[in-house]
Amino acid sequence: MENGSLILLVSFVSSLLIALIIYWIGGKMSAKPKRISKEKGISYACGENPPEVREVRINLERFFLFTVYFLIFDVFAFMIAISWFASWIYPVVYSIIVLLAVPALLIARRRL
């Protein structure tokens, strides 16, 4: 291993161990409830029991659409960030690709 790779590995492992130790200490020091009461689950605003929720429906098409948009803009921001000191053509090409991808997705969504 190169010296830089070894330093990177050691810093990653040590930061992971420190995070696990802090998480473990926080779990040991946190306040634990002595007993669970029925009043804890009742809504306090009106005193009535909330209606039971049998199933939660998630619109997967809408979730997928937001996920794709997030990925497009996330990759776009990353590409712009890493090409900041490169030639001016790279950020322009990335911007054009994103500006063409979003309307294409909107048109494809309307056809479904």
C-alpha positions in Angstrom: 0.0 0.0 0.0 1.1 3.5 -0.6 1.6 5.8 2.3 -1.5 8.0 1.3 -3.7 4.9 1.0 -2.6 3.7 4.4 -3.3 7.1 6.0 -6.7 7.1 4.4 -7.5 3.6 5.7 -6.4 4.4 9.2 -8.3 7.7 9.3 -11.5 6.0 8.1 -11.2 3.1 10.5 -10.4 5.4 13.4 -13.3 7.8 12.6 -15.7 4.8 12.4 -14.5 3.5 15.7 -14.9 6.9 17.4 -18.4 7.2 16.0 -19.3 3.7 17.3 -17.9 4.5 20.7 -19.8 7.8 20.9 -23.0 6.0 19.8 -22.5 3.3 22.5 -21.8 5.8 25.2 -24.9 7.8 24.3 -27.0 4.6 24.4 -25.7 3.8 27.9 -26.1 7.4 29.3 -29.5 8.1 27.8 -32.6 8.2 30.0 -34.6 5.0 29.9 -38.4 5.0 30.6 -39.2 3.1 33.8 -42.6 2.0 32.5 -44.6 2.6 29.4 -48.0 4.1 30.2 -51.2 4.0 28.0 -51.4 7.8 28.1 -48.1 8.1 26.3 -49.7 7.0 23.0 -52.8 9.1 23.3 -52.9 12.4 21.5 -52.8 15.3 23.9 -54.5 17.9 21.8 -58.1 16.7 22.0 -57.9 13.6 24.1 -59.4 11.3 21.4 -57.7 8.3 20.1 -56.3 8.7 16.6 -57.9 6.6 13.9 -56.1 3.4 13.0 -54.1 3.5 9.8 -54.4 0.2 8.1 -52.0 0.8 5.3 -49.9 3.6 3.9 -50.1 4.0 0.2 -47.1 5.5 -1.5 -47.2 6.7 -5.0 -44.2 4.9 -6.4 -44.3 6.7 -9.8 -44.1 10.1 -8.1 -41.3 8.8 -5.7 -39.4 7.5 -8.7 -39.8 10.8 -10.5 -38.4 12.8 -7.6 -35.6 10.3 -7.2 -34.6 10.7 -10.9 -34.8 14.5 -10.6 -32.6 14.4 -7.5 -30.1 12.2 -9.2 -30.0 14.4 -12.3 -29.4 17.6 -10.3 -27.0 15.9 -7.8 -24.8 14.6 -10.6 -25.1 17.9 -12.3 -23.9 19.7 -9.2 -21.1 17.2 -8.7 -19.9 17.5 -12.3 -19.9 21.3 -12.1 -18.0 21.2 -8.9 -15.3 18.9 -10.2 -15.0 20.8 -13.5 -14.7 24.2 -12.0 -11.0 24.5 -12.8 -11.2 22.6 -16.1 -11.9 24.0 -19.5 -15.1 26.1 -19.9 -16.5 23.6 -22.3 -17.2 20.8 -19.7 -19.6 22.8 -17.5 -21.4 24.1 -20.6 -21.8 20.5 -21.9 -23.1 19.3 -18.5 -25.5 22.2 -18.3 -26.9 21.5 -21.8 -27.3 17.8 -20.9 -29.3 18.6 -17.8 -31.4 21.2 -19.5 -32.3 18.6 -22.1 -32.9 15.8 -19.7 -35.5 17.5 -17.5 -37.9 18.4 -20.4 -37.4 15.0 -21.8 -38.5 13.4 -18.5 -41.5 15.8 -18.3 -42.6 14.8 -21.8 -42.1 11.1 -21.1 -44.2 11.5 -17.9 -47.1 13.0 -19.7 -47.2 10.2 -22.2 -47.6 7.6 -19.5 
